[in-house]
Amino acid sequence: MDTRFLESFLIVIEQGSLAAAARQLRLTPASVAQRIRTLEDEIGCAIVQRDGRNVRPTEQGLAIIEQSRAIITSVRDLCAIAASDNPVGKLQIGAISSAANGLLPPYLKRFFECFPDIELHITPGSSSGLHNAVLDGNIDAAFIVEPPFEIPKTCVWQTLRSEPLVVLAPEHLSETDPHDILRNNPFIRYDRNQWGGRLADEYLRKSGIWPHERLELDSLDAIAIIVHQGTGVSLVPDWALPWPEGIHLRKIPLPAPAPCRNLGFLIQRNSPRRRLVNRLLQILKTQLPPS
């Protein structure tokens, strides 16, 4: 079976018409229709049905969609494993929001310049959720906060950035001692369900600080905006730019040594796409020239 025909079938279903699929595939509608007929002959049943100009899967077509996607992915994996000088294939990467929005984009630009034949899909999520997705094999790797527990032996961890905890305060606040600021002002808490939030909570408890909590949020951008508005202060990792536009804050460092949120890559040790992940890791570990 020609996997191009399976891919044509999936695109026809996604587009909902032969004409739209033909445009995406850069073929004539007649050629796409012939591919579908050939596929139906090989499978032995109808997999699409036409309703005017629209096309939708039959019951049998619905039954093979997910397996068809898996077959195409497996074939791409074979290409990735076999390729040497010109790596090709598909990568599924997870990334927490502060990485996806700020740290990764310039590196991804370099990545696609160096490896134009690697197809990259980025899945957003929390560190804990993406960690589990890597372990379950649902994604190939994830850019997350370092887990507060031992990395499983089936995975490899690579730290790429360390972000010390800092106190965020409104620009007009005159206090200078970070502990006094945390004790004396309404507190905007970084969500303790996030590993970075647990790090901040642990620091407060060890320092004997029990702040007057006003809000608990899982978005660092939202916390920065709320602090800018004068609603309270916060204790967060000093995450990578860009921060929200138009905000004016004070960032007060903690007494040394300040705890750090470590960001890095979690990779399945024996993933068939490990070599492609290493290409991305190679770019992430390279210092970009000034923009």
C-alpha positions in Angstrom: 0.0 0.0 0.0 1.3 3.4 -1.0 1.4 5.6 2.2 0.8 8.6 0.0 -2.7 7.3 -0.7 -3.3 7.0 3.1 -2.1 10.6 3.5 -4.4 11.7 0.7 -7.3 10.0 2.4 -6.6 11.8 5.7 -6.3 15.1 4.0 -9.6 14.6 2.1 -11.3 13.9 5.5 -9.6 16.9 7.1 -10.5 19.3 4.3 -14.0 17.8 3.6 -13.7 18.0 -0.1 -11.6 16.5 -3.0 -11.0 20.0 -4.4 -9.6 21.4 -1.2 -7.4 18.3 -0.7 -6.2 18.5 -4.3 -5.1 22.1 -3.7 -3.1 21.1 -0.6 -1.5 18.1 -2.3 -0.9 20.1 -5.5 -2.7 17.5 -7.5 -5.9 17.5 -9.7 -9.1 16.4 -8.0 -9.2 13.5 -10.5 -5.8 12.3 -9.2 -6.9 12.5 -5.6 -10.2 10.6 -6.4 -8.1 7.9 -8.1 -5.9 7.5 -5.0 -9.0 7.1 -2.9 -10.5 4.5 -5.3 -7.2 2.6 -5.3 -7.1 2.6 -1.5 -10.7 1.4 -1.4 -9.9 -1.5 -3.8 -6.9 -2.5 -1.6 -8.9 -2.3 1.6 -12.0 -3.9 0.1 -14.7 -1.4 1.1 -15.8 2.2 0.7 -14.0 4.6 3.1 -15.5 7.9 1.9 -18.9 9.0 0.7 -19.8 12.1 -1.3 -22.6 14.5 -0.6 -22.5 17.0 -3.4 -19.1 18.7 -3.2 -18.5 17.5 0.3 -16.8 14.3 1.3 -17.0 12.5 4.6 -15.8 9.2 5.9 -18.0 6.1 5.9 -18.2 4.0 9.1 -15.3 1.9 7.8 -13.4 5.1 7.0 -13.8 6.4 10.5 -12.5 3.1 11.8 -9.2 3.4 10.1 -8.4 7.1 10.6 -6.3 6.7 13.7 -4.5 3.7 12.5 -3.7 5.5 9.2 -2.2 8.3 11.1 -0.1 5.9 13.1 1.1 4.1 10.0 2.2 7.4 8.4 4.0 8.5 11.6 5.8 5.1 11.7 6.9 5.5 8.2 8.3 9.0 9.0 10.0 7.5 12.0 11.8 5.0 9.7 12.9 7.9 7.5 14.2 9.7 10.6 16.1 6.7 11.8 17.7 6.0 8.4 18.5 9.6 7.5 22.0 10.8 8.2 23.2 14.1 6.7 19.7 15.5 6.1 17.4 14.4 9.0 13.7 14.2 8.3 10.7 13.2 10.3 8.1 14.5 12.7 8.6 15.6 16.3 6.0 16.1 19.0 7.4 18.4 21.7 5.7 19.7 24.8 6.4 23.2 26.3 5.2 25.2 29.3 3.8 28.6 28.4 6.7 30.7 29.6 9.0 28.7 27.3 6.7 28.5 24.4 6.0 32.3 24.4 9.5 33.6 25.2 12.5 31.3 25.3 11.8 29.0 22.4 10.7 31.1 19.3 14.2 32.5 18.4 15.7 29.0 18.8 13.0 27.5 16.7 13.8 29.9 13.9 17.4 28.7 13.9 16.2 25.1 14.1 14.1 25.3 11.0 16.9 27.1 9.1 19.2 24.2 10.0 16.7 21.3 9.6 14.0 22.4 7.2 12.8 18.8 6.7 11.9 18.1 10.3 8.2 18.7 11.1 7.7 20.1 14.6 4.5 20.1 16.6 4.4 21.9 20.0 1.9 20.8 22.7 1.3 23.3 25.5 0.7 22.2 29.1 1.9 22.2 32.6 5.2 20.7 33.7 3.6 17.7 35.5 1.2 17.0 32.6 3.9 17.1 30.0 6.2 15.0 32.1 3.6 12.3 32.2 3.0 12.7 28.4 6.7 12.0 27.8 6.6 8.9 30.1 3.5 7.6 28.3 5.1 8.1 24.9 2.4 10.6 23.8 5.1 13.2 23.0 8.8 12.8 22.2 10.2 15.3 24.7 9.1 18.3 26.8 10.5 21.7 27.8 9.5 21.8 31.4 10.5 22.7 35.0 12.8 20.1 36.5 10.6 17.7 38.5 10.9 17.8 42.3 11.6 14.1 42.3 14.1 11.7 40.7 14.0 11.5 36.9 12.9 8.0 35.7 15.7 5.9 34.3 13.7 5.6 31.0 14.3 9.3 30.5 17.2 11.8 30.1 17.1 15.3 31.7 19.1 18.2 30.3 19.0 21.5 32.2 19.1 24.6 29.9 18.3 27.6 32.1 18.1 28.4 35.8 15.7 31.1 37.0 16.2 32.4 40.6 13.1 33.3 42.6 12.6 37.1 42.9 10.1 39.2 44.7 7.8 41.2 42.3 6.6 44.5 43.7 4.8 47.6 42.3 7.1 50.3 41.2 5.8 52.8 43.8 6.6 50.5 46.8 9.5 51.9 48.7 10.4 48.9 50.9 13.7 47.3 50.0 14.0 44.1 52.2 12.4 41.2 50.2 11.2 39.4 53.3 9.6 42.5 54.8 7.9 43.1 51.4 6.5 39.6 51.5 5.3 39.9 55.1 3.8 43.4 54.9 1.9 43.4 51.6 -1.0 41.5 50.1 0.4 38.4 48.4 -0.3 37.1 44.9 0.7 33.4 45.1 2.2 31.4 42.2 0.0 28.3 42.0 1.2 25.5 44.2 0.0 22.9 41.7 2.9 24.2 39.5 6.4 22.9 40.4 7.7 26.5 40.4 4.9 27.5 42.7 5.9 24.7 45.1 9.4 26.0 45.1 8.2 29.5 46.2 5.9 28.0 48.8 8.8 25.9 50.2 11.0 29.0 50.4 8.3 31.0 52.3 7.8 28.2 54.8 11.5 27.7 55.4 11.9 31.4 55.9 9.0 31.6 58.4 7.0 33.9 56.2 3.2 33.6 56.2 2.0 36.2 53.8 -1.5 37.7 53.6 -2.7 35.8 50.5 -5.0 37.6 48.2 -4.9 35.5 45.0 -3.4 32.2 43.7 -2.7 32.0 39.9 -1.0 29.6 37.5 -0.1 32.3 35.0 3.2 34.2 35.5 2.1 36.9 32.9 -1.1 37.4 34.8 0.8 37.7 38.1 3.1 40.4 36.7 0.1 42.4 35.4 -1.7 42.2 38.7 1.4 43.3 40.7 1.9 46.2 38.2 -1.6 47.3 39.0 -0.7 47.5 42.7 -2.9 44.7 43.9 -0.1 42.9 45.8 3.4 41.5 45.6 4.6 38.0 44.5 7.4 35.5 44.7 8.1 34.0 41.2 10.9 32.7 39.0 12.7 35.3 37.0 11.4 33.9 33.7 12.7 34.6 30.2 11.6 37.6 28.2 9.3 38.8 26.8 7.2 39.8 29.8 3.8 41.5 29.3 4.2 44.9 27.6 3.7 48.2 29.4 4.2 46.9 32.9 6.5 48.7 35.5 7.7 46.5 38.3 10.5 46.2 40.8 12.3 42.8 40.9 14.0 42.4 44.3 16.5 39.5 44.6 16.3 37.2 47.6 19.3 36.8 49.9 21.9 34.4 48.4 21.7 31.6 47.7 18.2 32.1 46.1 16.4 28.9 45.1 16.1 28.4 41.3 13.5 27.0 39.0 15.5 24.9 36.5 14.1 24.7 33.0 15.2 21.9 30.7 14.4 19.1 28.3 13.0 15.7 29.3 13.6 13.1 26.7 12.6 9.4 26.3 15.9 7.6 26.4 14.9 5.0 23.7 12.6 7.1 21.6 12.8 6.3 17.9 13.0 10.0 17.3 15.7 10.6 19.9 18.1 11.6 17.1 15.7 14.4 15.9 15.2 15.6 19.5 19.0 15.8 19.8 19.0 18.1 16.8 16.7 20.5 18.6 18.7 20.2 21.8 21.8 21.0 19.8 20.2 24.3 18.8 18.9 25.1 22.3 22.4 24.7 23.8 23.9 27.0 21.2 24.1 30.7 22.1 22.2 32.8 19.6 24.0 35.8 18.1 22.6 39.3 19.0 19.4 40.1 17.1 
